[in-house]
Amino acid sequence: MTRTFLGMPATAPQGVGQLRGEQSFPAAARQALADAQLRRNLGHATATIRAKSGAVIAEAPDWEELRAAGAAIKTDVLARLPELLEQLEARVTAAGGVVHWAADANEANRIVTDLVRATGSDRVIKVKSMATQEIGLNEALDAAGIIAVETDLAELIVQLGDDRPSHILVPAIHRNRAEIREIFLRAMPDVDPALTDEPAALAAAARRFLRQTFLTTPVAVSGANFAVAETGTLAVVESEGNGRMCLTLPETLITVMGVEKVVPTWRDLEVFLQLLPRASTGERMNPYTSMWTGVTPGDGPQAFHLVLLDNGRSAVLADEVGRQALHCIRCSACLNVCPVYERVGGHAYGSVYPGPIGAVLSPQLTGVADNASLPYASSLCGACYDACPVKINIPELLVHLRDQAPHPRAESAAMAAAAYTMDHPALYAAAQRATRLSRWAGRRGRGLPPPLSGWTAGRDLPEPPAETFREWWAKR
């Protein structure tokens, strides 16, 4: 019997956050495919990341053992999630932090907004966080008159450009440096008009803009890569140092974390801190690994709040097959090897979680009917499964979710007829003989009339054999 231990498995609410797109994936993908510059940007960036990642993974002789260990830890976490979350709450509270439970995006946004208001600040600095993008926190804060400043360079580019992230790891992957220069000149206060598009110059401009913000903003909002139930410790890994500034300088720190990010023990971090940098940025270790446990008098933020977010995760946990999507450590390895993502980019998925993992996670968080086209955003080539550092079987999940997606009546009738035919040997033999008539459909099926032509427009209809296996067997 299937049980969901965290309570009612409600999906993420509509009308808030960034989990649902305005268009179906096929419609959005057609628009993206027409953007030649986007495809060049994506092709160059994903190829570079793949090469770096492949090189450092090849250096690890126990990579497959690490993958297996990561998958095993995540499976254990989901089996004991309520117990581990209660343990985490107790440890954080004992260390001087305050834990809040948010059932969905609306509740999480309300909690964070109230906490910021209580400080008297009208501005917050942010560490790159998928969870806060998922719930639409920036929009909720803006509606309350609170300015949220993104401090991750790529997130800042997206924010200044009034854009949306298109990659889990590199949110501005769809922009080249000339486009970034134009965004800075147009939207960054006090920028030098002579700014060039050299990476060092762009980074320096962002550093000058952010430094004063770091020093004058008393509240920070972060996500978390991991939380250790055993000690109440939270961890953020990053490459720029902006996260370290946000986690240490402000007086108040608010962390929004998906409930699945908990790990049982401190030693479990040993596995993930080897897997994550190699699979994501192609580094042996992250340049900045920040960890904190509650509040330390006189050192760092003196008020710490942890918001534990469900927002559909209980619904994912309730599905014995689909729950493995909660193993994800947000490394983006699946995006970097996906031929579909490389051609259409992240915006086509309509969700803050793009690529193969987004195609299986977003529909489960929202309910499959709200993202029915995403499970079809794949060729089922399996590259994502091979790349995933925690061995999420994404092709299996895609097929599983396709079965749950709404199907047109004509398709359901056709599948029922096919199933009936395959269940009756005489009918099946007759159908095999009838395949010879497909020669009338033209070469590779291109002569089929609608609606059958919709299938062969992107696929080749195999040439029928001269004789069926049954006929060959009968002769012998």
C-alpha positions as CSV (number, residue, x, y, z in Angstrom):
1,M,0.0,0.0,0.0
2,T,1.3,3.4,-0.9
3,R,1.4,6.0,1.9
4,T,2.4,9.7,1.8
5,F,4.0,10.6,5.1
6,L,4.0,14.4,4.8
7,G,0.3,14.8,4.7
8,M,-2.1,15.6,1.9
9,P,-0.3,15.3,-1.5
10,A,-1.5,18.5,-2.9
11,T,0.1,19.9,-6.1
12,A,1.5,23.4,-6.5
13,P,-1.2,26.1,-6.7
14,Q,-2.0,27.8,-10.0
15,G,-1.4,31.5,-10.5
16,V,1.8,31.8,-8.5
17,G,5.4,30.9,-9.2
18,Q,7.2,29.7,-12.3
19,L,6.2,26.1,-12.9
20,R,3.7,26.5,-15.7
21,G,4.3,28.1,-19.1
22,E,1.9,30.1,-21.2
23,Q,2.4,27.8,-24.2
24,S,2.7,24.1,-24.7
25,F,6.2,22.8,-25.3
26,P,5.8,22.2,-29.0
27,A,4.6,25.8,-29.6
28,A,7.3,27.3,-27.6
29,A,10.0,25.0,-29.1
30,R,9.0,26.1,-32.6
31,Q,9.7,29.7,-31.7
32,A,13.0,28.9,-30.1
33,L,14.2,26.9,-33.1
34,A,13.8,30.0,-35.2
35,D,16.3,31.9,-33.1
36,A,19.7,31.2,-34.7
37,Q,21.6,33.3,-32.1
38,L,20.0,31.3,-29.3
39,R,21.1,28.0,-30.8
40,R,24.6,29.2,-31.3
41,N,24.8,30.4,-27.7
42,L,23.4,27.2,-26.3
43,G,25.6,25.0,-28.5
44,H,28.8,26.7,-27.5
45,A,27.9,26.8,-23.8
46,T,26.7,23.2,-23.4
47,A,29.7,21.9,-25.4
48,T,32.1,23.7,-23.1
49,I,30.5,22.5,-19.9
50,R,30.3,18.9,-21.2
51,A,34.0,18.9,-22.0
52,K,35.0,20.3,-18.6
53,S,32.7,17.9,-16.7
54,G,33.8,14.9,-18.7
55,A,37.5,15.6,-18.0
56,V,37.1,15.8,-14.2
57,I,34.7,12.9,-14.0
58,A,37.3,10.8,-15.9
59,E,39.8,11.6,-13.1
60,A,37.6,9.9,-10.4
61,P,38.2,6.2,-10.4
62,D,35.2,5.6,-8.1
63,W,32.7,7.7,-10.0
64,E,30.2,4.9,-10.5
65,E,30.4,4.0,-6.9
66,L,29.8,7.6,-5.9
67,R,26.7,7.7,-8.1
68,A,25.4,4.5,-6.5
69,A,26.0,5.9,-3.1
70,G,24.3,9.2,-3.9
71,A,21.3,7.4,-5.2
72,A,21.1,5.1,-2.1
73,I,21.3,8.1,0.3
74,K,18.5,9.9,-1.6
75,T,16.3,6.7,-1.6
76,D,16.9,6.5,2.2
77,V,16.0,10.1,2.7
78,L,12.6,9.7,0.9
79,A,11.8,6.6,2.9
80,R,12.4,8.5,6.2
81,L,11.6,12.1,5.2
82,P,9.2,13.0,8.0
83,E,11.6,11.7,10.7
84,L,14.6,13.5,9.1
85,L,12.7,16.8,8.8
86,E,11.7,16.7,12.4
87,Q,15.2,16.0,13.4
88,L,16.4,18.9,11.3
89,E,13.9,21.2,12.9
90,A,15.0,20.2,16.4
91,R,18.7,20.7,15.6
92,V,18.1,24.1,13.9
93,T,15.9,25.3,16.8
94,A,18.4,24.2,19.4
95,A,21.1,26.2,17.5
96,G,19.0,29.4,17.7
97,G,17.2,29.2,14.4
98,V,13.5,29.3,13.7
99,V,11.9,26.8,11.4
100,H,8.7,27.5,9.4
101,W,6.7,25.0,7.4
102,A,5.2,26.1,4.1
103,A,2.6,23.9,2.4
104,D,2.8,25.7,-0.9
105,A,4.1,28.8,-2.7
106,N,1.5,31.2,-1.3
107,E,2.3,30.2,2.3
108,A,6.1,30.4,1.7
109,N,5.8,33.8,0.1
110,R,3.7,35.1,2.9
111,I,6.1,33.8,5.6
112,V,9.1,35.4,3.9
113,T,7.4,38.7,3.2
114,D,6.2,38.9,6.9
115,L,9.8,38.1,8.1
116,V,11.3,40.9,5.9
117,R,8.7,43.4,7.0
118,A,9.4,42.6,10.7
119,T,13.0,43.7,10.2
120,G,11.9,47.1,8.8
121,S,13.9,46.7,5.6
122,D,12.6,47.4,2.2
123,R,15.3,45.5,0.4
124,V,16.8,42.0,0.4
125,I,19.9,40.5,-1.2
126,K,19.5,37.0,-2.7
127,V,21.7,34.0,-3.2
128,K,20.9,32.1,-6.4
129,S,17.9,29.9,-5.5
130,M,15.7,27.6,-7.6
131,A,13.2,27.3,-4.8
132,T,12.5,31.0,-4.6
133,Q,12.1,31.2,-8.3
134,E,9.8,28.2,-8.2
135,I,7.4,30.1,-5.8
136,G,7.8,33.5,-7.5
137,L,9.2,35.1,-4.3
138,N,10.7,38.1,-6.1
139,E,7.2,39.0,-7.5
140,A,5.6,38.5,-4.1
141,L,8.2,40.8,-2.4
142,D,7.8,43.4,-5.2
143,A,4.0,43.4,-4.6
144,A,4.8,44.1,-0.9
145,G,7.1,47.1,-1.8
146,I,10.3,45.1,-1.1
147,I,13.1,45.1,-3.6
148,A,14.9,41.8,-4.1
149,V,18.4,42.2,-5.6
150,E,19.9,39.1,-7.2
151,T,23.7,38.8,-6.5
152,D,24.6,35.8,-8.6
153,L,26.1,37.3,-11.8
154,A,23.9,35.3,-14.2
155,E,20.8,35.9,-12.1
156,L,21.6,39.6,-12.0
157,I,21.9,39.6,-15.8
158,V,18.5,37.9,-16.0
159,Q,17.0,40.3,-13.5
160,L,18.3,43.5,-15.2
161,G,17.2,42.2,-18.6
162,D,13.7,41.6,-17.3
163,D,14.2,38.1,-18.5
164,R,13.7,34.5,-17.2
165,P,16.4,31.9,-16.4
166,S,16.9,29.3,-19.0
167,H,19.3,26.9,-17.3
168,I,19.6,25.5,-13.8
169,L,23.3,26.2,-13.4
170,V,23.8,29.1,-15.8
171,P,20.6,31.1,-15.9
172,A,21.8,33.5,-18.6
173,I,23.2,30.8,-20.9
174,H,21.0,32.1,-23.7
175,R,22.9,35.4,-23.7
176,N,26.3,36.2,-25.2
177,R,28.6,38.8,-23.8
178,A,27.6,41.5,-26.3
179,E,23.9,41.1,-25.2
180,I,25.1,41.3,-21.6
181,R,26.9,44.5,-22.2
182,E,23.8,46.0,-23.7
183,I,21.8,45.0,-20.7
184,F,24.3,46.5,-18.3
185,L,24.4,49.8,-20.2
186,R,20.6,50.0,-20.3
187,A,19.7,48.8,-16.7
188,M,22.6,49.0,-14.3
189,P,22.9,52.2,-12.3
190,D,26.0,54.3,-12.7
191,V,27.6,52.0,-15.2
192,D,30.6,53.4,-17.3
193,P,29.3,54.3,-20.8
194,A,32.6,53.0,-22.2
195,L,32.0,49.5,-20.8
196,T,33.3,46.8,-23.2
197,D,32.0,43.3,-23.6
198,E,35.2,41.7,-22.2
199,P,34.3,39.2,-19.5
200,A,36.6,40.8,-16.9
201,A,35.1,44.3,-17.6
202,L,31.5,42.9,-17.3
203,A,32.4,41.2,-14.0
204,A,34.0,44.3,-12.6
205,A,30.9,46.4,-13.4
206,A,28.7,43.9,-11.6
207,R,31.1,43.8,-8.6
208,R,31.0,47.6,-8.3
209,F,27.2,47.6,-8.4
210,L,26.8,44.8,-5.9
211,R,29.5,45.7,-3.3
212,Q,27.6,48.7,-1.9
213,T,24.4,46.6,-1.9
214,F,26.1,43.9,0.2
215,L,27.3,46.4,2.7
216,T,24.0,48.2,3.2
217,T,21.3,45.5,3.1
218,P,20.4,44.0,6.4
219,V,18.4,41.0,5.1
220,A,19.4,38.1,2.8
221,V,17.4,35.3,1.3
222,S,19.0,32.1,0.2
223,G,18.2,28.6,-0.9
224,A,20.2,25.5,0.3
225,N,21.9,22.7,-1.6
226,F,21.8,20.4,1.5
227,A,20.6,20.4,5.1
228,V,22.1,17.9,7.6
229,A,19.4,16.4,9.9
230,E,22.1,15.2,12.3
231,T,23.5,18.6,13.1
232,G,21.0,21.2,11.8
233,T,23.7,22.5,9.4
234,L,22.8,24.0,6.0
235,A,25.1,24.2,3.0
236,V,25.3,26.4,-0.1
237,V,27.9,25.8,-2.8
238,E,28.7,28.4,-5.4
239,S,31.5,29.7,-7.7
240,E,31.5,33.5,-7.3
241,G,31.6,34.3,-3.6
242,N,28.4,36.4,-3.7
243,G,26.7,33.6,-1.7
244,R,29.4,33.9,1.0
245,M,28.7,37.6,1.3
246,C,24.9,37.1,1.6
247,L,25.3,34.4,4.2
248,T,27.7,36.3,6.4
249,L,27.1,40.1,6.2
250,P,23.4,40.7,6.8
251,E,21.8,40.8,10.2
252,T,18.9,38.4,9.2
253,L,19.1,35.3,6.9
254,I,16.1,33.6,5.5
255,T,16.6,30.3,3.8
256,V,13.8,28.7,1.6
257,M,14.5,25.0,1.0
258,G,12.6,22.2,-0.6
259,V,11.9,19.4,1.9
260,E,13.8,16.9,-0.2
261,K,17.2,18.6,0.2
262,V,17.8,17.1,3.7
263,V,20.5,14.4,4.1
264,P,20.8,12.2,7.2
265,T,24.3,12.7,8.4
266,W,27.3,15.0,8.1
267,R,29.3,12.3,6.4
268,D,26.7,12.0,3.6
269,L,27.9,15.4,2.4
270,E,31.2,13.7,1.5
271,V,29.4,11.9,-1.4
272,F,27.5,14.9,-2.7
273,L,30.3,17.4,-2.4
274,Q,32.2,15.2,-4.8
275,L,29.3,14.5,-7.2
276,L,27.9,18.0,-7.5
277,P,30.9,20.1,-8.7
278,R,32.1,17.5,-11.2
279,A,28.6,17.0,-12.7
280,S,27.6,20.6,-12.8
281,T,30.5,23.1,-13.2
282,G,33.2,20.6,-14.2
283,E,35.3,21.4,-11.1
284,R,36.9,19.0,-8.6
285,M,35.3,21.0,-5.8
286,N,33.2,24.2,-5.6
287,P,35.3,27.3,-5.0
288,Y,32.9,28.4,-2.2
289,T,31.3,25.9,0.1
290,S,29.4,27.7,2.9
291,M,28.0,25.9,5.9
292,W,26.2,27.3,9.0
293,T,24.3,26.0,11.9
294,G,21.7,28.3,13.5
295,V,23.0,31.5,15.0
296,T,26.5,32.2,16.4
297,P,26.6,35.2,18.8
298,G,28.8,37.9,17.3
299,D,29.5,36.1,14.1
300,G,27.3,36.3,11.0
301,P,23.5,36.8,10.9
302,Q,22.0,37.1,14.4
303,A,18.6,35.9,13.2
304,F,18.1,32.8,11.1
305,H,14.9,31.5,9.6
306,L,14.5,28.2,7.7
307,V,11.4,27.8,5.5
308,L,10.7,24.2,4.6
309,L,8.8,24.1,1.4
310,D,6.5,21.4,0.1
311,N,4.7,23.0,-2.9
312,G,3.8,19.7,-4.6
313,R,6.6,17.5,-3.3
314,S,4.3,15.4,-1.2
315,A,2.4,14.6,-4.4
316,V,5.6,13.5,-6.1
317,L,6.5,11.4,-3.0
318,A,3.1,9.7,-3.3
319,D,4.1,8.2,-6.7
320,E,6.3,5.2,-6.2
321,V,7.8,5.5,-9.7
322,G,7.8,9.3,-10.0
323,R,9.4,10.1,-6.6
324,Q,12.9,9.4,-7.8
325,A,12.7,12.9,-9.4
326,L,13.1,14.2,-5.9
327,H,16.6,12.7,-5.9
328,C,17.7,15.7,-8.0
329,I,20.6,17.8,-6.7
330,R,20.2,20.5,-9.3
331,C,23.5,19.9,-11.1
332,S,22.1,20.4,-14.6
333,A,24.1,17.5,-16.1
334,C,21.0,16.3,-17.9
335,L,20.5,19.6,-19.6
336,N,24.1,19.7,-20.9
337,V,23.8,16.4,-22.7
338,C,20.2,16.7,-23.9
339,P,19.9,17.2,-27.7
340,V,16.4,18.7,-27.3
341,Y,17.5,21.3,-24.7
342,E,20.6,22.2,-26.7
343,R,18.3,23.2,-29.6
344,V,15.4,24.9,-27.9
345,G,16.9,26.2,-24.6
346,G,15.2,26.5,-21.3
347,H,12.4,29.0,-21.9
348,A,10.5,26.5,-24.1
349,Y,9.8,24.4,-21.1
350,G,7.8,27.1,-19.4
351,S,9.1,26.2,-16.0
352,V,12.0,27.3,-13.8
353,Y,13.1,23.7,-14.1
354,P,14.0,23.1,-17.8
355,G,15.6,20.2,-19.6
356,P,15.0,16.5,-18.9
357,I,14.7,16.9,-15.1
358,G,12.2,19.7,-15.7
359,A,10.2,17.5,-18.0
360,V,9.6,15.0,-15.2
361,L,9.6,17.2,-12.1
362,S,7.4,20.1,-13.2
363,P,4.5,18.0,-14.3
364,Q,4.5,16.1,-11.0
365,L,4.7,19.3,-8.9
366,T,1.8,20.9,-10.8
367,G,-0.2,17.8,-11.8
368,V,0.4,16.2,-15.2
369,A,-2.6,17.9,-16.8
370,D,-1.1,21.3,-16.2
371,N,2.1,20.4,-18.0
372,A,0.9,17.6,-20.3
373,S,3.3,18.3,-23.1
374,L,6.5,18.3,-21.1
375,P,6.9,14.4,-20.8
376,Y,7.0,14.4,-24.6
377,A,9.9,16.9,-24.7
378,S,12.4,14.2,-25.2
379,S,13.7,11.7,-27.8
380,L,14.2,9.1,-25.0
381,C,17.8,8.7,-26.1
382,G,18.9,8.0,-22.5
383,A,21.8,10.4,-22.3
384,C,20.3,12.2,-19.3
385,Y,20.2,8.9,-17.3
386,D,23.9,8.2,-18.1
387,A,24.9,11.7,-17.0
388,C,22.8,12.0,-13.8
389,P,25.1,11.8,-10.8
390,V,22.3,10.3,-8.6
391,K,21.1,7.9,-11.3
392,I,17.6,9.2,-11.8
393,N,16.1,7.1,-14.6
394,I,14.6,10.0,-16.5
395,P,13.5,8.0,-19.6
396,E,11.5,5.7,-17.3
397,L,9.9,8.7,-15.7
398,L,9.0,10.2,-19.1
399,V,7.3,7.1,-20.2
400,H,5.5,6.8,-16.9
401,L,4.2,10.4,-17.1
402,R,3.2,10.0,-20.7
403,D,0.9,7.3,-19.6
404,Q,-0.7,9.7,-17.1
405,A,-1.0,12.6,-19.5
406,P,-4.4,13.3,-21.1
407,H,-4.8,11.6,-24.5
408,P,-7.2,12.4,-27.3
409,R,-10.0,10.0,-27.8
410,A,-8.8,9.0,-31.2
411,E,-5.4,8.0,-29.8
412,S,-7.0,6.1,-26.9
413,A,-9.2,4.2,-29.3
414,A,-6.3,3.4,-31.6
415,M,-4.2,2.1,-28.7
416,A,-7.1,0.0,-27.5
417,A,-7.6,-1.5,-30.9
418,A,-3.8,-2.2,-31.1
419,A,-3.9,-3.9,-27.7
420,Y,-6.9,-6.0,-28.8
421,T,-5.2,-7.0,-32.0
422,M,-2.0,-8.1,-30.3
423,D,-4.0,-10.2,-27.8
424,H,-5.5,-12.2,-30.7
425,P,-2.9,-14.2,-32.7
426,A,-5.1,-14.5,-35.9
427,L,-5.8,-10.8,-36.0
428,Y,-2.1,-10.0,-35.3
429,A,-1.0,-12.2,-38.2
430,A,-3.4,-10.5,-40.5
431,A,-2.2,-7.1,-39.4
432,Q,1.4,-8.1,-40.1
433,R,0.4,-9.1,-43.7
434,A,-1.4,-5.8,-44.1
435,T,1.7,-3.8,-43.4
436,R,2.7,-4.5,-47.0
437,L,0.0,-2.0,-47.9
438,S,2.2,0.7,-46.4
439,R,4.1,0.8,-49.7
440,W,1.2,2.9,-50.9
441,A,2.0,5.5,-48.2
442,G,5.0,6.6,-50.2
443,R,8.7,6.6,-49.4
444,R,9.2,6.6,-45.6
445,G,5.5,7.2,-45.1
446,R,5.6,10.8,-46.5
447,G,2.5,10.2,-48.5
448,L,0.2,9.5,-45.6
449,P,-2.9,11.8,-45.3
450,P,-3.7,13.7,-42.1
451,P,-3.8,13.0,-39.2
452,L,-1.4,10.1,-39.8
453,S,1.0,12.5,-41.6
454,G,1.6,14.2,-38.2
455,W,3.5,11.1,-37.1
456,T,5.6,10.6,-40.2
457,A,6.5,14.3,-40.5
458,G,9.2,13.8,-37.9
459,R,9.7,10.0,-38.2
460,D,10.5,7.5,-41.0
461,L,8.0,4.8,-41.5
462,P,10.1,1.5,-41.8
463,E,10.0,-0.4,-45.0
464,P,7.9,-3.6,-44.6
465,P,9.9,-6.8,-44.8
466,A,9.4,-9.1,-47.8
467,E,8.0,-11.7,-45.5
468,T,6.9,-11.8,-41.8
469,F,8.7,-13.8,-39.2
470,R,5.7,-16.1,-39.0
471,E,5.8,-16.7,-42.7
472,W,9.6,-17.4,-42.5
473,W,9.1,-19.8,-39.6
474,A,6.2,-21.7,-41.4
475,K,8.5,-22.4,-44.3
476,R,11.0,-24.1,-42.0
